[in-house]
Amino acid sequence: QVQLVESGGGLVQAGGSLRLSCAASGSFFRLNYMGWYRQAPGRPRDLVAAISSSGSANYVDSVKGRFTISRGNAKNTVYLQMNSLKPEDTAVYYCTMGIATMGQFWGQGTQVTVSS
């Protein structure tokens, strides 16, 4: 059974920074991609950033230049460095991973709150 465990959320003032982490546990062959989504109250869950197995990253326009997604040296971890945070970044952030032959998995979510 594969599980994703997230950490790093919290409360920060506008302009501040947070770093989210997500680690996958369990037995699997290969991670195809990793990503972060977010969901604000009353809104759909939207993609924030994703990174492929080759290291190619893409971002939603609203976070470009402020957020950076990266893979850990352990290969089963993914990070989201969030700088210059804005109140509109407030949401529950979810880690997701696509695993070869097994499908897509989700973390439990971590709350990020940015105060003005």
C-alpha positions as CSV (number, residue, x, y, z in Angstrom):
1,Q,0.0,0.0,0.0
2,V,1.4,3.4,-1.0
3,Q,0.9,6.3,1.3
4,L,1.8,10.0,0.8
5,V,2.6,12.0,3.9
6,E,2.7,15.8,3.7
7,S,4.2,18.3,6.1
8,G,5.2,22.0,6.2
9,G,1.9,23.9,6.1
10,G,1.0,26.6,8.5
11,L,0.2,30.3,9.0
12,V,2.4,32.9,7.5
13,Q,2.1,36.6,6.8
14,A,1.9,37.9,3.3
15,G,5.3,38.1,1.7
16,G,6.6,35.2,3.8
17,S,7.7,31.7,2.8
18,L,6.8,28.1,3.5
19,R,8.2,24.8,2.3
20,L,5.9,21.8,1.8
21,S,7.3,18.3,1.8
22,C,5.7,15.0,0.7
23,A,7.2,11.6,1.0
24,A,5.8,8.3,-0.5
25,S,6.1,5.1,1.6
26,G,5.4,1.6,0.5
27,S,6.7,-0.6,-2.3
28,F,6.6,0.6,-5.9
29,F,8.6,0.4,-9.0
30,R,8.7,3.9,-10.5
31,L,7.3,7.3,-9.9
32,N,6.2,8.9,-13.2
33,Y,5.3,12.3,-11.9
34,M,4.8,14.3,-8.8
35,G,2.7,17.4,-8.2
36,W,0.9,19.7,-5.9
37,Y,-2.7,20.8,-6.1
38,R,-4.6,23.2,-3.9
39,Q,-8.2,23.7,-2.9
40,A,-9.6,26.9,-1.4
41,P,-13.1,26.8,0.3
42,G,-15.8,26.6,-2.3
43,R,-13.3,26.2,-5.2
44,P,-12.3,23.1,-7.2
45,R,-8.9,21.4,-6.6
46,D,-6.5,23.0,-9.0
47,L,-3.0,22.1,-10.1
48,V,-0.3,24.3,-8.7
49,A,2.9,22.7,-10.0
50,A,4.1,19.3,-11.3
51,I,7.4,17.7,-12.1
52,S,8.1,14.7,-14.3
53,S,10.5,11.8,-13.8
54,S,13.0,13.7,-16.0
55,G,12.8,16.8,-13.9
56,S,10.7,18.9,-16.2
57,A,8.5,21.2,-14.1
58,N,5.5,23.3,-14.9
59,Y,3.5,25.8,-12.9
60,V,0.2,27.5,-13.0
61,D,0.6,31.2,-14.1
62,S,-0.3,32.6,-10.7
63,V,2.6,31.0,-8.9
64,K,5.3,31.3,-11.6
65,G,8.4,33.0,-10.2
66,R,7.3,32.5,-6.6
67,F,6.9,28.7,-6.2
68,T,9.5,26.0,-7.0
69,I,8.8,22.3,-7.2
70,S,11.7,19.9,-6.8
71,R,12.3,16.2,-6.2
72,G,14.3,15.0,-3.3
73,N,17.5,12.9,-3.5
74,A,15.6,9.9,-2.2
75,K,13.4,10.1,-5.4
76,N,10.3,9.4,-3.4
77,T,10.0,12.9,-2.1
78,V,8.8,16.1,-3.5
79,Y,9.0,19.7,-2.2
80,L,7.2,22.9,-2.9
81,Q,9.1,26.0,-2.0
82,M,6.6,28.9,-1.7
83,N,8.0,32.4,-1.6
84,S,6.3,35.8,-1.7
85,L,3.1,34.3,-0.4
86,K,-0.2,36.1,-1.0
87,P,-3.5,35.8,0.8
88,E,-4.9,34.3,-2.3
89,D,-2.5,31.4,-1.9
90,T,-4.5,30.3,1.2
91,A,-5.8,26.8,0.6
92,V,-5.4,23.1,1.5
93,Y,-2.4,21.8,-0.5
94,Y,-2.4,18.2,-1.7
95,C,0.5,16.2,-2.9
96,T,0.0,13.7,-5.7
97,M,2.1,11.1,-7.3
98,G,1.6,9.0,-10.4
99,I,3.1,5.5,-9.9
100,A,3.8,3.2,-12.8
101,T,1.2,0.3,-13.0
102,M,-0.5,1.5,-9.8
103,G,-2.2,4.8,-10.7
104,Q,-2.4,8.1,-8.9
105,F,-2.1,8.6,-5.2
106,W,-3.0,11.6,-3.0
107,G,-1.8,12.9,0.3
108,Q,-4.1,13.9,3.1
109,G,-3.6,17.7,2.5
110,T,-1.9,20.4,4.5
111,Q,-3.4,23.8,5.3
112,V,-1.6,26.9,4.2
113,T,-3.0,30.2,5.5
114,V,-1.5,33.5,4.4
115,S,-2.6,36.6,6.4
116,S,-2.7,40.1,5.0
